[in-house]
Amino acid sequence: MRVGVISDTHNPSVGVEPPPEVAIAFQGVDVILHAGDIYVPSCLDWLEAIAPVYAVELGADAHFKNDARVATNTRVLHLEGHTIGLTHDLLVPGMAQEITEHSPLSKHFPPDADLSTALEIVFDEAVDIVIFGHTHYAIVEEYQGILMVNPGSPSLPKQLRRLGQVAIMELERSHKSAEILELSTFS
């Protein structure tokens, strides 16, 4: 299964819809996971023209009341034998800061702590993949067998207004991987 991963689209403040390069990068995906800061349903409508969408949004009831595509704060999905935790602002119990390229789990998570147990507190069940946003820093890291993916932002990477990133995840029953795609390579 090929999964498109996106976060922090911030529409309409950075544009009416996501950059057109997103549609090119997501060609052939089976599903799209959006990790929040969506703001308007039309963004999800645009993405849904590519593939089915599952999303999270802090305070989802403000703009997404009764929208089955969007859950408030966190949600858990089961795809291709994997349990995926989806959230916007990931606060890992036991870690004093957010996960970015400068503060990866491998550097800042307590080495004697169990990541699976910490994440079970966040998602109310064990997960083997976590997708999150909020920081605008793209990162793919596997730590203690858990794949962590933040796709960055397609239009505000590292809080700078320019073309950014999305991620593609490849899932099979016995395999999981993700890669960050620079949207500038699709222009």
MONOR-V250428 format. One line per field, one symbol per residue. ss: DSSP state (H for helix, E for strand, C for the rest). psi: psi as a letter, one per 20 degrees, with the letter a starting at -180 (. if undefined). burial: I if it has 16 or more other ideal C-beta (glycine too) atoms within 10 Angstrom, else O. A space follows every 10 residues. Layout:
# MONOR-V250428
ss = ???
psi = ???
burial = ???
This chain:
# MONOR-V250428
ss = CEEEEECCCC CECCECCCCH HHHHHCCCCC EEEECCCCCC HHHHHHHHCC CEEEEEECCC HHHHCCCCCE EECEEEEEEC CEEEEEECCC CCCCCCCCCE CCECHHHHCC CCCCHHHHHH HHHCCCCCEE EECCCCCCEE EEECCEEEEE CCCCCEHHHC CECCEEEEEE EECCEEEEEE EEHHHHC
psi = pppppqrlhk pjhjqhrqqh hghghjpjqh qpppkrlggq hhghgghiig rqpprqpplh hgikpjoiip qpfqqpqopk jqoppprfno oopipirqpa himrghhipp hjqohggghh hgijrpqipp prcghjopqp pppkjppppo jcpiilpkjp orpcrrqppp prgjqprqqp pohhij.
burial = OOIIIIIIII IOOIOOIIIO IIIOIIOOIO IIIIIIIIII OOIIOIIOOI IOIIIIIOOI OOOIOOIOII IOOIIOIOII OIOIIIIIII OIOOIOOIII OOIOIOOIIO OOOOIOOIIO OIIOOOIIII IIIIIIIIII IIOOOIIIII IIIIIIIOOO OOIIIIIIIO IOOOOIOIOI IIIOOIO
